Amino acid sequence: MFRAVVAYYDGNTLKSFVGEVYGTISKEERGKGGFRYDPIFIPEVYNIPHLLKILY
């Protein structure tokens, strides 16, 4: 699972967001670009938009 956490504070309100994607780690790099983990992290197909499916 990959988890990302983002927090934002505008001086009055604190907001935080958590996102999770389940998947596996590849033994070989796949795809191009993205963050440093993108070429080795393979999301479970049913959890990602169709546009991202073509990258894997």
DOVOKE-141388 format. One record per residue: chain; x, y, z of N, C-alpha, C in turn. Coordinates in pm, whole numbers, m for minus. Layout:
<pts>
PT  chain     n.X     n.Y     n.Z    ca.X    ca.Y    ca.Z     c.X     c.Y     c.Z
PT      A       X       Y       Z       X       Y       Z       X       Y       Z
...
</pts>
This chain:
<pts>
PT  chain     n.X     n.Y     n.Z    ca.X    ca.Y    ca.Z     c.X     c.Y     c.Z
PT      A      84    m117       0       0       0       0      89     124       0
PT      A      48     224     m78     114     354     m75      19     451      m7
PT      A      71     529      85     m12     627     157      54     764     145
PT      A     m27     864     113      20    1003     106     m63    1086     203
PT      A       3    1177     273     m64    1265     368     m23    1408     337
PT      A    m122    1496     328     m97    1638     300    m171    1720     404
PT      A    m106    1823     456    m170    1914     551    m156    2057     500
PT      A    m258    2138     527    m260    2277     484    m313    2362     598
PT      A    m246    2473     625    m289    2566     730    m287    2706     671
PT      A    m403    2774     671    m412    2908     613    m404    3019     717
PT      A    m366    2986     838    m359    3084     946    m479    3075    1039
PT      A    m587    3013     991    m707    2996    1071    m751    2850    1081
PT      A    m746    2783     969    m799    2648     962    m690    2550     919
PT      A    m684    2438     988    m593    2330     951    m674    2222     880
PT      A    m629    2183     763    m694    2076     688    m589    1971     657
PT      A    m628    1845     669    m537    1736     634    m613    1633     551
PT      A    m539    1568     463    m597    1472     371    m507    1349     365
PT      A    m569    1232     356    m496    1106     346    m547    1032     223
PT      A    m454     982     143    m490     900      27    m415     769      33
PT      A    m482     661      m6    m419     529      m5    m445     458    m137
PT      A    m344     388    m184    m357     306    m304    m293     171    m274
PT      A    m367      65    m296    m314     m70    m275    m248    m118    m403
PT      A    m142    m193    m387     m71    m245    m503      46    m331    m461
PT      A     136    m354    m556     253    m437    m531     379    m366    m580
PT      A     493    m416    m537     622    m363    m580     676    m453    m691
PT      A     712    m394    m804     766    m468    m918     915    m495    m899
PT      A     962    m603    m958    1106    m632    m956    1178    m552   m1064
PT      A    1103    m501   m1163    1160    m420   m1271    1084    m289   m1280
PT      A    1153    m184   m1325    1088     m54   m1343     992     m60   m1461
PT      A     878      10   m1447     777      19   m1553     731     163   m1561
PT      A     687     203   m1678     636     339   m1695     747     441   m1694
PT      A     707     566   m1715     804     676   m1719     748     795   m1644
PT      A     837     877   m1591     795     999   m1524     734     973   m1388
PT      A     662    1073   m1339     598    1060   m1210     697    1080   m1097
PT      A     660    1032    m980     747    1039    m864     847     924    m868
PT      A     943     926    m781    1050     825    m782     999     682    m760
PT      A     886     664    m694     834     530    m669     746     479    m783
PT      A     703     566    m874     610     527    m980     657     410   m1066
PT      A     785     405   m1109     827     293   m1195     826     156   m1127
PT      A     819     150    m995     821      20    m928     691     m14    m855
PT      A     601      84    m837     475      58    m767     366      31    m870
PT      A     302     m85    m859     196    m122    m952      64    m122    m876
PT      A     m21     m23    m899    m149     m17    m829    m240    m132    m872
PT      A    m328    m174    m782    m429    m272    m820    m516    m207    m925
PT      A    m538    m275   m1035    m603    m217   m1152    m740    m158   m1121
PT      A    m818    m221   m1039    m953    m172   m1015    m956     m48    m926
PT      A    m843      m5    m875    m839     113    m788    m790     239    m859
PT      A    m759     231    m990    m705     348   m1058    m790     382   m1180
PT      A    m790     509   m1221    m865     550   m1340    m814     479   m1465
PT      A    m900     466   m1566    m864     398   m1690    m741     459   m1756
PT      A    m727     590   m1752    m612     656   m1814    m481     605   m1756
PT      A    m477     579   m1627    m354     529   m1565    m329     382   m1597
PT      A    m434     306   m1628    m417     164   m1659    m328     144   m1781
PT      A    m333     235   m1877    m254     217   m1999    m106     235   m1974
PT      A     m69     294   m1861      72     313   m1829     136     185   m1777
PT      A      57      88   m1738     111     m34   m1677      91    m152   m1766
</pts>
